[in-house]
Amino acid sequence: GSPARALLEWWQSFQFGDATVVAELTSQETLDEVGENNLEELVRTRGQSLQGVEVFNTTESGDVASVRVGLLTFQPEKQGDPPPDEPSGSIPDTFAMQDEDGEWKFAEPAYLEPQIESMKQAEKQQQQQEEGGGEEETTPEE
């Protein structure tokens, strides 16, 4: 398959919240860098909200490829309106793909790291709220 095809498969699996497939389609180096557990948790918690993507073109060089994409945005015309059916914009981005044993794998830890970071921040805040409203000191019960 092509790097673009592999990226779309990775992206769709992410959107469907299929953490196992996403991990299988991610390069070992990327998994080592972001942590496989972190990635799987990210897919499970954020998968549904991952934006759409369209592929523009691919540059291959040996076992590395760059896939130029547009990250689709669906901005409602007025705040509170439902998002439109057609994308309202497209943000250009490039993702690296790595050929591992004849299979193209997602290899862009820089895309995942800020998302994992923000997921962890959100979890921390939620824990603090659950532990008793954030700022106040809570005394452990004897």
Secondary structure, DSSP 8 states (H G I E B T S, - for coil): --HHHHHHHHHHHHHTT-HHHHHHTB-HHHHHHH-HHHHHHHHHHHGGG---EEEEEEEEETTEEEEEEEEEE---SSTTS---SS-SEEEEEEEEEEEETTEEEE--HHHHHHHHHHHHHHHHHHHHHHTTSSSS------
